[in-house]
């Protein structure tokens, strides 16, 4: 069989390589090898195995199989097997190392691209350290069918687990936890009762680039991306320990028949979940319904168990324990089968695994006397119309309100002075935990209790129940509106403003899986009914029109401090828009404003309900690649999140488009043509007389750091910009640029932007390309208005891009790319007099010569492009893109031509073979970041000795 007939990415070969990396038994590998060869293990298949899948045991089995079929065996396979026999390399490896590195590759079938958990590559590779001694007490470091099934289920139904707090019982190697993190569970806690297994699990989390921390039960997690590792032996765990957790979902994939251990202990966690949240309203919407009905009871699924049932008596005992623990068990195996994401794993019998849900049974009560009061917590900073909001909720017939019940505790703990301090401490309870237990969560006469809290009053020492129980929302107000009047009672400070405390409270609630709604005081003043309706909807309560008005004057619900703070709100009867003419900020408060405004903006970004007069009329657009929503960018001298990636209004790129830029592409862990692009950037900066330019090594370091922080090592485009920098005052003159240049590294997941398979269409723009008489195109500058005007013409004509002519009417380039044509076997491209001499253009010209096509560089008229046999464009963003129509005229026969295809293949091969490697800690981290691209780098990993040859 000819070797060129082997397609390594075809499903049979992909399955064989996946099975090899997962260390499937040798007979399974041989079976898959036969499938690759259409029933026989051909020379082409042997060559593929030689390049990718060599191990002693597999090699021995493979040779026996081919010899028994009287086939020809490659000499290299015989030689390698002889080497193994002499060195006994694998045998020593097994004896010296009880763990091996397997790679479990989840292969998403066609049609799954829209599933949120499906990577762009359709493959999710999970490297795992696993045990070789499953029969010697090391079962916690093994991969069991139940954990494979539960992992498939999580990846197939990400909507169940996304944005949920998840707790796994008996996490083993951590595979299920890694899948929970992949589908963006808001919090993942993994537990294990064996210290050796726990250490191995932590190693696997690091291997898969997940932050982890070994912690005590119930510790607050301030990092939403952190995966906690808990040492928790279930046989000795106390109920008080277990009730520290409040997960939305519990999961488990026990070894066969071990689900008995799960039932009684999990009830403690589920009890805490039921007490700490309204699980009647808990959302587990999915492609299937798991709710029970009838009989005056209902069940909400909060646990998912995958298990192999081999002993019916043991399973019946599990069901009896579940019933005793008031847990409802349902078998959902047939109702919600996951996608077959492990089609190559013949040793994995999915039919033997059953999927169960455990639900806490909730019984309906007969009357309101049996209902506990539900607490709504309002968190805000001073001077944020929080008292008006308290008056609003007090107008409802189903609410009672409390005005800052923790104020006395705050004064006692912090010792801060207030004009009313002594009176307040003598009349209010100052034991914070007693207030929480007996006042905030104490019995009440109505269905709901509204508690107005100042964020700064959430001081250390308060019970965690304050955050875990009830529902919370946050009210914010712009410091620009607060500071001018703040210090009428007390001096202004960051602590007194409380915005840092609000950010901390928001983070803690998110960490608990309870992200609170946030409303802005300005929106509430502008459109109170819309904002209050939205807030009530978020809190799961009905809106009442009575919330819109209240009587003027002091109220019986006011706190002791009302005479000092509430004069304005006592004059009000409703929410009213703020003043049209705002107060100026005194210079003395400027530093405080500079500290507090970013904190306000952090919270402002999470405001969902906005007043109709303040919000944009445009819908929030979908990103072309959703993964780019969470990217990190380099701006100036730091890495910042996407929403914080901004330059100063004094920067030259804002003042006059005064900047240079380059586009870079990343292929298989390497930056293509990096040095050439940096050469051009430095030339452009010199031509524009930039001063204080970063060094070449500094720019490289920024690029490498940005790529590593984002985990971007393939299918990535970088927009690299260098501005003249920030000015001391607005104006055109470069003499104002005294801060040095501003470097921007914007890396995005971005496939080629054109259809390079079927081709693109072009139209000719009336906008002419700049002449060197005006602005030399050899300077790769950011002032792209000339190109943008041509692009607008292309957009209006529904074309992919627009051809731009020079001042004499000859073709220069398109608005974004260089351009080539083929006529009678000759390749032609315009001179670079009126166009950018592109890096990709030069690369393709070299390939044309290398592939022995005649190349001509000259002036070319538009009619020559209309009558060409083939046309293509070149650029970093789109690579080599075929053109099938120009100005309504088909190019050639309207199909992609043979020369174009030939050069596309040559270009692809060049990108695979060349480029500047991105410095990484280990090749394994690179493989994880590449996800599906792990298959193309297996040989590299072996050569570095990071994956043991098995």
N, C-alpha and C positions, 0 to 999 in steps of 0.2 A: 504494500500500500504506500503511495507516495506521501511523503511527510507534509507537503503543502495542503493535503486534504484534511488535515487535523485543525479544527477550530477550538482552541482552548477554552473559549467562553460559551461553547455550545453546551446545552444541559447535560449530556452524558459525561463530558470531560469535567464540567463544573461539579457534578455530583461525585465523580471519582476523587477529585482533589479535595472536596469538602469532607468526604468520608475519610480520606487519608489524614487530614489535619485533625479530625475528630477521633482518630485512632480506632476506627472501626475494625472488627476482626478481619483477618486476612482473607477468609473465604468470601466475605462481603466485598472486599476490594477486588478480588478476582472476578466475582459476578459482575460488578460495575465495569471492570475492564472489558469483559466480553461485550457488554452493551455498547461501549465506545466503538468497538470494532465490528459491530453488526453480527455478533455471534462468535467471532474469532478475535484473538489477541494479536492484532496485526503489527507489522513493524512500526507503523505510524503511532499506534497506541503504545508500543514499547518505548518509542522515542519520547513520547509525552511523559510516561512513567519515569524514565531515566532522568528527565529534566526536572521533575516536580515531586515524585512520590517514592523515593528510594528508602527502604528499610530492610533489615536482614530477613525478618519473618515473612514479610510480603514478597521479597525477592525469591526466597526459597519456594514458596507456594506458587508463585508466578512461573518459575522455570519448570516445575513439575507439571503444571497445567499445560504449558505450551508444548513440552516434550510429549506428553500423553496424546496431544492432538497432532503430533508429527509436524509441528510448525518450526519455522526458523527463528532462532533466538539471536538477538544482537550480541556481538562479542563483548560490548561494554558491560552487559548484565552479567555474563559469566565471570568477567574479570572482577567486578565489584563483589560478587558473591564469594569468590575465592579469597578476596581481601578480608571480608567479614569472618570467614572461617579461620583465617590465620590469626587475626587480632582478637577475635571474640569480643568485639567492641560493644555490641549491644548488651551482651550478657553482663559485662562489668557495669554498664550504665544502670541496668536494672538492680543490680546488687547494691550499688553505691547510692542510688537515689530512689527513695520510696515514692517520690512524686514526679509526674510528667506534666508537660504543658500540652493540653488539648485545645483545639480551636473549634467551637461550636458555631457553625455558620447557618443562620436563618435565611433561607432563600425565599423571598416573597414571589408568589406566582403572578403571571400577567393579570392585569386588572386591579392590582392592589395599590397602584401608585397614589391613589387618592386617600388611602388609609394614613392617618397622621403618623403612625409608627413606622411606615415604610420609608427607608432611606432612598435617596435619589438613585443609588446604585442597585436598588432592589435586593441588597444583601446586607445583613447585619452580622458581623463577625465578633464573637466573644471568646477571647483567649482565657483559659482557666487552668490553674494548677490543680491537678487531681491525684488521687491516691492510686498506687499499684497494689495495695494490700487490703482489699475489701474484706477479706476473710480474717484479718488480724486486728479487728477493732478500729479500723480507720475509715468506717463507713461515712462519717460526716464529711470527708473530703472526696466523696464519689458522686458521680452524676447518675441519678435514678430516673426511671421512666416518668414517675409522677412529676418531678421538677421540670423535665422536658415538656410535658403536656401543659403544665401550668404556665410555663414561659410562652409556649405557643398561644395559649388562651389570652394572656396579657397583651401580647403583640397583635393578636387578631381583634381584640376589643379594647383598644386604648381609651375609649370614651368612659369606660367604667372606672379606670384608675387615674386618669389625668386630673391634676389639681386636687387629688385626694391624699389624705394622710394615711400611709399604709404601714402595717406592722406584720412582719413575717415570723412565724413560729418555726424554729429549727431550720436555719437558713443554709446549712451545709456549705457548699462551695460559693454561694452567693449569686448563682445564675438568675434566680427569680428576682432578687433585689436589683440586679443590673438591668433586667428588663423593665422593672417598675420605674427605675430612674430614666430609662430610655423613653418611656411613654409620658414622662414629665409628671410623675406623682409629686404633689407638693412637698411631701416629706416621706422618707423611707427609713424605717428602723428594722434592722436585721438582728435576730437573736440566735444564740447558740449556747448550749450547755456544756460544750467540750472546749477547753482552752486551745488545744491543738487545732481543732477545726476552725475556731474563731480566728486564730492567727493566720491560717491559710485563707480564710474568707477575706480578711483585711488585705492580704497580698493580692488577691484577685481583684478587689475593688481598685487598688492602686494600678494594677495592670490594665484596667479598663478606664483609667483616667477619671476616677470618681473620688472626690474628697471623702474621707471617712474619719471617724473618730470613735475610739472605744470609750464607752461612757457608762455612767450609772443610770439606772432606769429613771425616767421622768425628768432628765436634765433638759432645760430649754435650749433649743437649737436656733441660733440667730442667723444661720446661713441656710437659705432655702434649698441650696444645691447639695447640702451635706447629707451623706448617707451614714447613719449611726450604726455602730456595731455594739450590741449589748451582750455581755456575759450573763446568761439567765438560765440556770439549770431548772427545768420545769418541775422536777421531782421535789425540789426544796424551796421553790419560789413562794413567798408569802403573798397573801391577798393584797396587803397594803402596797407591796412593790408593783404588782400588776395593775392596780387601779391608778397608778401615776400616769399611765398611757391613756390617750384619748384618740385612737385612730378612727378614721372613717371606715377603713377596710382592714380586715385581718386575712392573711393568706397562709397556706401551709401546703407542702407537698411531701408528706411523711413517707418513710419507707413502708413497704407493704404491711398492712394491718396495724400500723402504729398510730392511726388517727384516734385511737382510744385516749392517748395522752393529751390530745388537743382539746377535747370537749370541756371538762370541768374547769381547767385553768383559763381557757379562753373566755369563759363566761365572766370572770372577774374583769377582764378588759372590756368586754361588751357591756357589762353593768355600768362601768365608768363612762363609756360612750353614751349610754342611754341617759345617764344623769346629767352629763355635761352639754348635751346638745339636743335639739329637737329632731329626733330621728324619724318622726312622722313625716317631716318635710325633706328628709335626706334624699338627695338626687342620685340614683343609680341608673339613670336612663341609658338604654342600650338597644341593640338590635333584637332583644328578646325581653320578655316580661318575667320577672321572678317573684312577683308579689303573690301572697296568698290571699284568699278571700273567704267571706262567709264566717258564720259562727261567732260573730262579735269580736273576732280577733284578726289582727293582720300582722304580717312579718316583713321586716325590712332587711334585705341581705347585707350583712356586714362582714361575712367571712366566706372565703372560697378555698376549698380543699380539693386537691387532686391526689388520688390514692389508688393503689392496686389492691383489690380485695381477693385474698386467697383463702381466708378462713371465715366462713359465714357466721360461725358462733362468735368470733371476735368482733365482727362487724355489728352483729345484733347487740352485743354488749355496749358498743359505741353508741348505737341508736338509743338504748335505754338510758345511758348517761346523759345524752343530749336532751332527752325528754325530761329527765329529772332536773336538768339545769335550765328548763324552760326555753330550749333552743329548738327551732324548727329546721329539719334537714330535708333538702330537696336534691334529687339527682337531675342535673342539667346536661348530662353527657350528650344525649341525642339532640337536645333542644338547641344547644349552642356550640356545635363542633368548631374548633379553631381551624384556621387555614393549615394546610399541610406544609409547614415551613422547613421540615427536615426530610425531604423526599429521598435523600441519599442514605439515611441512617437505617439500614436494614435490621440492625440489632435492637432497634427501638420499636416495640410493639405497642402502638397507640391504642389498639383495641382493648388492651388489658387495663387501661386506666379509666377511672370514673371521676367525674367532676361533681362535687357537691357544694351547695351553699348552706351556710348556717345563718339563721335569722333569729333575732331576739323577738319573742312573741309579745305583742302589745295588746292588752285587753282594754276595751272601751269602758269608761267609768260612767256611772249613772247620773251624776249631777255635778254642778260646779263646786260643791263643797269638797270634792276629792281632788280638785286641781290645785297644784302649787302655782304661786304667782310667778309669772315670767318676767325677767328683768331685762330692760333695754338700757345699755350703757352708752351715754354720750360723752365722748372725749374731745376736749378742745383746749385752746389757749385763751387767756384773758382778752377781753375787748373784742370778742368774735361773735357777738349777738347770740351767745349760747343761752343767756337768760331769756331772751325773746323766744328761742326755740323751746325752752322749758315751759314757758307760758303757753305756747302753742299746744304742746302735748297735754298740758293740764286741762285744756278745754274739752278733751275727749271724755266720754262717759265710761270708758273701760280702763283708764289710767289713773294711777296715783304717782306723785312726783317727789323726788328728794333733791334738795339743792346742796351740792357738794358735801355729801356725808363724810368724806375723808379729810375735810379741812383741818379739824382739830388734831388728828393724827399727824398731818403734814407739819403743823406748827410745833408739835411735841418733838418729832424726830429731827427736823431741820433746825429748830431754834430761831427761825427768821422772825423779824419783828413786824407787827401790824398794829395800827392804832387801836384795834379791837381785840388784841391777842388775849388779854387776861379774861375778858368777858366771855370770849368764845371757848376758851379752855375750861371755864367753870360751868358752862351750860351744855357743851357737846361732849359726847363720848370720844375720848382720845386714844383708845386702844383700837388700832386699825383692824386687827383680825376679828375682834368682837363686833365692830361695826359691820364688817363683811358678813359675818355669820348671822347676827341677830337683827340687823337693820336692813342691809341691802338685800339679803336673801331670806329675811324673816317672813313670817306669815303676813298676808295683806287682805284687804277687803275687796280688791278688784282683780281683774284678770292679769293686768300688766302693771309694772312699776318702772317709771322713767328715772334714771339716776344721772344727774348732771355732774360730770367729773372734770376737774382741771388736770391736764396731763402731768403737770409737775407734782401733783399730789400722789402719783403712783410711785411711792418711795420703797426702798428695800425693806424686806421683812414682812410684806403683805402676803397673805396666802395665795397660792396659785389659782385657787377657786375663783378669784376675782376675774381672771381672764378666761378660765376654762368654762365658766357657767354663764348662761344668758347670751344675749346677742349684743353686738357692739357696732357703733358707727363713729366716724370722726368728722368733726366740723373744723374747717380751716378758714383763715382769713389772711389776706395779703399783708405782710408787715408794713408796707407803704401806707395802708389804711389804719394800722394799729398804733404805730410808734408816735405820731404827732400828739396823741392824747393820753398815751399810756402812763407817763410819769406824773400825772396829776395826783395820784395817790401814793405810789411807790416809785423809786428810781428804776429806770429801764435796765435790763440785763438779759443776756441770752437765757439764763436759768428762769427768770421771771416770765419771759415770753413763752417758754415751754414747747417751742417747735421741735427741738431735739428730742424731747420726751415723746412727742406725738409720733415722730418717725420711729422711735424705739418701740412704742406700743403697736404701731402698724406692723412692724417686722415680727414682733412676738406673736401677734394674732395670726399672721400668715404662717408662721412656724407651727402653730397649733392646727393648721388646716382651716382657719376661719378668717379669711381676708375680709376686713370690714369695709362696708360702703363708705365713701368719702364725699362730703358735700362742701361746697365753697360758699362762704357767707355772701359774697357778691352775687352769686347765682340765686341764692335763696331770697335776697332782697329784690332782685330783678324779676323773677317769675316764681313766687312762693308756691303757688298751687302745683305747678309742674314738678318742682323740686321735692315738695313734700309727698306728692303722689309717688314719685320714683323712690324716695326713701322708704315709704311704707311698703312698697312692693318688695324692695330689697330685704326688709325686715320680716316679711311674711305676715303683715297685718293689713287690714283694710284702711283706706284713707277716709277721714271724716271732715266734711267742710267746716266744722266748728274750729278746726285747727288754724284757720286763716285770720281769726280776730280774737281779741281779749279786751278786757276793760283796763282803762288807764289807772294808775295809782299803785301804791304798794300792795303786796299780796301776802296772805298768811303763810305761803310756802317759801317766802324769801328767807335767805340766811341772815344771820346777825350782821354781816358786813354790807347789807343792802344800802344803808345811808351813804356809804363811801363810794359805791360802785354803780348803783342802779338808777341814778337820777334820770338819765336819758331814757332808759327802757320804761321807766314809770310814766313817762309822758307819751309813750307809744300805745297804739291799739292794734297794730298789725305790722307786718314786714313792709318796708318802703325802700325804693331804690336809694342808693347813696347819693351824696351831693355831686352835682355836675362839675363844680370847681373844687379841686382837692387841695389840701394843705401841702405846703412845701416841707420837705424833710430838713430839719436843722443839720448843719454840718457836724454837730456834736454826736448825732445818732448815725452818721454815715457808716462807721465801722460796724456797728451793731446790725444795720440793715444788710451790709455785705456778708455778715455771718449768717443771718437768719433767712435771707431770701432764697438761697439754694435749698434749704430745708423745706420751705414752703413749696418750691417748685417740684421737689421730689414727690410730695404728697399730691400736688395739683395734677400730676400726670396720671394719677389713678382715679380722678373724678370721673364718674360715669354719667351722672345726671347734670346737665348744664342748662342754664337759662337760654331760651330760644334766641334772645337778642345778643347773647355773648358767644354762643357756639357757632362753629363753622357750618355753613349750609351744605358743605360737601360731605358725602359719606366717607368714612375711613377706608382708604383703598386697600385692596389685597396686594401683598408684595409678590413680585414675580417668583421669588424663591422664599417661602415662609421662614426658612431657617435663618435668613438674614435679619430677622427681627431682633435677635439677641446678640448681634455681633459686637465686637470691640474694635475701636479704631485708634490709631496713633495720631494725636494732634499736638503739635509743638514739641513737648518733651515728656508726654505721658500717654498711657492707655486709658481710654474712657469708653463707657457704654454708648450705644448708638444715639440715644436721645441726648446725651451730653457732648456729642462730637460736634463742637461748634468752634468757630474762630471769632476773634474780636471784631466789633463793628469798625474798628480802626485799622483792621488788616488791609493790606494793599489789594488782596484779591477781591475784597468787598468794595474798596474805594475806586478801583479801576481795572479789575481783571488782571492785575499785575502779578503774574505767576507763570511758572512753567510746570509741565506735567509729563508723565510717562504711563503707559499701560503695560502691565506685566501679567504673564500667565504661569500657573503652577501645574506641572504634570508629574505625577508619581513621586512627590517629595522633592522636586527640583524646580528651580526658577529658570524658565527658558530665556536665553539671551539677556541675562541680567546685566552683564558687564557692558554690552552694547547700548542698552537702554540708559544706564548710568552715564556712559560717555556722552550720549546726546543730551541728557539733562544738564550735565555740567557745561556743555557747549552752549546750550540755550541760556543758562543762567549768566554765563560770561558775556554772551552777546547782549544781554539786557543789563549788564553792569551791576549784577547783584553783589552785595557785600555781606561779609560774615556768613558765608555758605557753610553748612555742615560738611564734614569730611565724608569721603566715600565709605569708610568703615562705620561712621556714625549712622549713615543712611541704611547701610546693610543691617546693622544691629537693630534698627527700628523695624525694618521689614521682617527680619527673622523673629523678633519678639512678637510682633503682631500676628504672624502666622501661627506661632506656637501657642499663644494665648487663646486663639480662636480654634485651634485644632484643625487648621486648613492646610492640607498637604496635596490636594488634587482637585481638579475641576473648579479652580479658584482664579479670580481675576483681581488684580490690584490696580487701583487708581492712585498713583504716586504723584503728589503735588508738592511743589516748593514755591511758596509765595515770597515776595520781597520782605514780608514781615509786617509787624504792627507799627503804626505811625504814632508820633507824640500828639498830633492834632490832625484833623481831617484836611485833605488837600492832595494835589497831584504830585508834588515834588518828592523824589526819592530822598531828598535831604531830611525829610521828616521821619525816615525809617531808621530809628536808632536802637532798635531792640534785637536786630538780627533776623534771619529768615525763619519762616514757619514751615515745618515739615509735616505733611499729612500722608498717612498710609491708610488707605481705605481698602480692606480686603473683603471680598464678597464671594459667596458660593454663586458661580455664574458660568453656566455652559456657554458655548459659542452662541452669539446673539442672532445668527442667521440660520436659515434652513440650508445646511450644507449637503443635504441628501437630494432634495428635489430642486433646489435652486431658488434664486430671488429675482425680483423685477426692479428695473431702474427707469427713471424718467430724467430728461435733461432740464436743469434749472436755468432760469433767466439770470440768476445771481452769478456773477463772474468771480472766479477765484482771485484772491489778492495777488497783485503783482509785487515783485521785489522792489519796485519803485515806491510802494506804499508800506507794506509789511511783509518781510521775507518769511515764506512758509517754512524755511529751514529752521526757524526758531519755533520750537514746540511750546507755544504759549497758551494760556488759558482764555484769552480773548477770542472766543469762537463764534462771534456774531456772524461773521462771513459764512461760516459753515451752517450755523443754525438757520439763517434765512433760506439757504438752499434746502435744508432738511424740512422746513415748513412746506416748501413747494412739493417735496416728495410725499409728505404726509397727506397733503390735500389731494394728491393724485392716487392715493392708496398704493404707493410704491414703497419698496423696502428702503431705498435710498435715492439720492439724486446725483446725476453726473454734473460736474462743474467744468465750464470751459474757461480757457485763459482769455486775456484781453484781445487776442487775435482770432478767437473762435475755435481753437484747437482744444481737444480734450485734455484736462489737467488731471483730475481724480474725481472721486465722489465726495460727498460732504464728510465722509468718515473713513474712507479707505482709498488705497491705491488700486489701479485697474490694469488688467492685461487682456489681450485678445490673441486668438489663434487664427491664422489664415494660411491654408495650404501647408500645414505642418510647421509654419514659422510662428514663434511667439513674439509678440510686440508689446511694448509698454511705453507710455509717454516719458519724455525727459522730466527730471525733477526740478525744472526751472520754476514752475508755478505750483508745485505740490510738495508736500512733506516727503523727504526720502525715507520712507518707512523701514523699520527694522525687518518686519515680515516681508516687505517688498524685496529687500536685498537678499533675504534668506531664500525666497522663491526664485529669484533670478539665478542664484548659485545652483539651486536644484535643477532649474531648466538646463543649464550648461552641463551639470553633472549627468543628467539623464539623456544627454546628447540630442536635445532639441535646439534648432537654430534660434538665437535670441537677438532681437533688434530693439534698440532704444532710440526713438525718434519722435518727432511731432506727428500726431495722429489726428485725423479729422473725425468728426462725429459720424459721417456716413460710413467710414471704415468700420466703426463699431456696429453700425446697423447691419452691415453685410458680412460680419465676421462669422467664422465657423464655430468658434467657442469664445466665451468671455468669462472672466472671473475677477473677483476683487480680493485684496489681501489686507489684513490688519490683525493686531493682537487680539482685539475683542472678538472677531468673527473667524479668524484663521483664514482658510482659503475657501471662498464662497462662490459657487457657480452662478452665473447670470443666464437666465433662460428667456428674458424679454427686456427690450429697451424701447421706450417710447411706443409701446404697443406692437412692436415688431419682434417676432420670434428670433432668437439667436440660433443660427443653424437650423436644426430640426426641432428646436424647442425643448430638447432634452440635454442632460448633463453630458458633455463630450468626453471622449476617451483620454485626451491629453489632460483635461482637468482632473479626471479620476486618477490618472497615473500620478500626477503631482500631489494630489491630496494624500494618497497613500505614502508617497515619499516624505511628505511633510509630517504626517503622523509618526512615521518611523523615526524621523529626526527628533521629534519632541520626546519620544520614548527613550532615546539613547543619549541625549545631551541635556545640559542645564547645570546650574549651580546647586548642589545639594543644600537643603535646609538643615542646619545643625540641630540634632535632636539628642535627647538623653539616651534613648534606646530605640532600636529598630522596632521593638514590640509596640512602643507608644505610637510610632508612625503607623504601624499596621492597624491599630485600633482607630486612629483618626481617619484612616482611609476607608474603614468599614469594608465594603465589598472589594476594594482594590487590594486587599490583603492577598488575594490569589495571585496577583501579578508580581508580588514581591517576596514570594516564599523562598525562592532560591537565594535572594539577598540575605534574608534572615538566617538561613542555614549557614551561609558563608561567614556571618558574624558570630556564629556559635551561640545564638541566643535561644534557639529552639532545639531541644535535644533530638537527635535523629533516632527514630524508633523503629 
